[in-house]
Amino acid sequence: MANVTDLLMALGSPEPSIRVPAETAVNNAKETDLATFMTTMLQEFRDENKPTFARNMAGTLLKNAVAPSFREVAARHALEERWRALPADVRLQIKNEVLSTLGSPNRDVRTVAANIIGSLARSELPSGEWPQLMGILIGAAKSASEQHQEAALTAIGYICEEGKDHEEVEEALKPSTTEVLSAIVQCMASANEDVKFSATNALCNAMEYIHDNMDVPEQRSYLVTALCEMANACATVRTRERAMESLAKVAELYYSTLPDYITRLHEITTNAIFHDEEAVGLQAIQFWISICELERDMKEGGDMLSSLNYSTQGLTFLVDICTQLLVRQEEDQTEDDWNLSVAGSKLLQSLAEAVGIPIQRPVMDFVYANINSTEWRKREASVMAFGCIIGVQEPAAQEAIQDTVAQAVPGLMEYLRDSKEMVADTSAWVLALVCEGFVDIFLQTPDLLQRLMNDVGPMIGGDNARMGIRACHIIYNIALAYADEEDQQTNEISRYYGDLVVVLLHAIDHGATNDFKRTAQETLNALVDAAANDCSSAYLMQLPQELLARMGPQLSLLQQSSGDNMEAETMMGLLCGALSALARKLKEDFMPFLDASMQIIMQVVELSADYVQQEAMTAIGSIAYVAKEQLAPYLAKVIPHVLKYLKAFDEPEGIYAVVATMGDLSLSCRVMLQPFESDIMNTLYVNLTNTEVDRELKCSFLSCFSDFILNVLGSERFKPYMPALLPLVDQLFRASCEIDIRGDPESEAYVMNLWETTASFYSTITQCFKNTDIDALAPYMANILSFAIHAATNASEFEETQMAALMVIGDTASALCNVSDPQVRAEAKQALLTDAVNGILNQALRSSASEDTKKHMKWIRNQLTHLQRS
């Protein structure tokens, strides 16, 4: 490399002509010879005579070369493998010299060195390649040198942060956790404020994985007592803040232990909220938010025996805290701010969700006392408090307050014109909540709806982006009321539809902020879904051309931006979503726009933006649903992209989108996909066999097989794939039977999902062969029946999974009546015509009140009777 120091300094230049060549040189050096690059950076990093910026940059490049924080797992693993491929002596040199740099007199350099150690630990500790690391750091933390203590604790803090995010690091840290905690608490008692902070920060980062220690009462008290002392009495704000954050984690992670400390914690948090610096008070509020959210989750999950009911017992004092905080608004604060007033509203919302109806009276007392105040802060606080309690998604609570909400609506609409914008803004937010949870107040009262529309239209068309966004939320929530409606001739918003479309398109084009434009587009998309039939020819038929006209400029922006224009990506994704909704809504009336739509969508899928690609693929599926055989000219371009996305298994959201698109294509295009069958089937098969593919994704791929086999291949074209695919499906099922799902909700959900998907797959192929060549299934029938009986028996608590398995029994019984091999039929009778199967059917019937279940049970029994007589 050229002069290294100059090169590193150039990386910080604001001038592209200086910075870009430096970036290129650095990247080339790293790719050409990683070992030399790293040792060069190490030398620069350790040189006390070099500028601090150059040293810090060298340290950052060193860290990123071995342990970058890439979101893409595969990319991160690739670089970590490059690190492991370096000669052992080079890796050892780097580790030792970075460790020794913790002794640098330059604090900035020490901090960067600690960060590098944390990043290296992610790779080295799990593999056992740095066994002495924690011992060295613990020794330094216990040394007499305050500088060494601070540096060692900072490194321990970074390592603990890696342990929080990576299970393998957490596991590697367990043998030394007790010693680490001992050193941390010892240093929390230091007279040096920097050492205190580093120790408290390390403990905060470790809270997620010290369960074994927190289970021991003596150790737990030792840690909590130390945190209470720091939060209450430490001289520096940042340490008190971090200690209070740790106490909030105690509430979240170790909730059941709170009775031992709750009295003291109540005192400490209340004092912090009202008498400490805001940063500390915010963490104290988070302590109570954590408790309320946990108790809400317990209530929703029916686990009230585990609840300590602090939210209910402390209702009066918590509501009092919240209402005192609500009136401490800052001028022109927004919902994106985080201050004591905003945090108070968050706590009140969490409290309302935890306790439900009991919170309504004390909060309404506050509302009635302040709603007509001449002080804007009291007016706004009362409206905010009202919104916090009506947003609770609990039927009993909604029913209890519904009349109050109806009475409040006219006043809320008056406050849209309040002289203080914050009051108007909060009132609009509450009206959006009303339209979300109590929309019938408007839909069943035409005069109120008319008045609301008269208010929100000008808000969307006006210059105030903040109020325009609120108005969009109001319309969006009203539109959602029709999301599940099919083939409505008209509805309550039809008379306003045209004006809303016009004003939303204006906002999309001319909104004062990108956020406003994006929200307007989201609202238009919801309005498309809500359209009744009387809006179709009058308004929807004009929208495809409007959307396509806007997609062109957005596409140009994306093509020119090298993938870093998030606003354009989001807007293009929303436009694709709108086009998708229009295709399904307009059906055959969409066909005049087919060619223009597919041309621009195919350009969109060429982009590198994941979100945009997903929305574009979804749009292709929706258009296929409408176009059917008319999509044939585009398939040669579409399918390669489908295959590419199916292979991108490290992007789960994209996979789910393309699997759905594959289903739409299979259903709509059918035999037109046969020229691509080999590539599609092989790609799906490889994904099923790949051990790196997430197990949940494999369920999606299996579902994709079912759609493709049923709609595209049929029995004859599927036969060549059977010898490889059917044993693989059985293998996946048998592996799932070895998973212990007791006390493991994630594994339980996966197993049930796999069984339900497998059942669908088996029903699909059985139906394919039923009337053609059922004998082709004979070699696999034993495995199919074994699966069906096992799944139906062991999924009794999961109605949908059990029903899917029982339908396999019915489908195979029906198909096997026609099998030519008497031995296969006899084996099927022996497996299915048993008391055990009869008992499963009886149990399923008893445990479900569904009429569909009764019909299915009757059909299955009839198939078993036919099999018995065959």
Helices and strands as residue ranges (DSSP letters): H 4-10, H 16-32, H 34-46, H 52-66, H 73-85, H 88-100, G 101-103, H 107-124, H 133-141, H 146-165, H 167-173, G 174-176, H 177-188, H 193-206, G 207-209, H 211-214, H 217-233, H 237-253, G 255-260, H 262-275, H 278-300, G 304-306, H 310-313, H 315-326, H 340-355, G 357-359, H 360-370, H 376-390, H 395-415, H 421-437, H 440-443, H 446-461, H 465-480, H 494-510, H 514-530, G 533-535, G 540-542, H 543-560, H 566-586, G 587-593, H 594-604, H 610-627, G 628-631, H 632-647, H 652-669, G 670-676, H 677-689, H 695-708, I 709-713, H 714-718, G 719-721, H 722-737, H 745-770, G 774-780, H 781-794, H 799-816, H 822-832, H 835-846, H 851-869
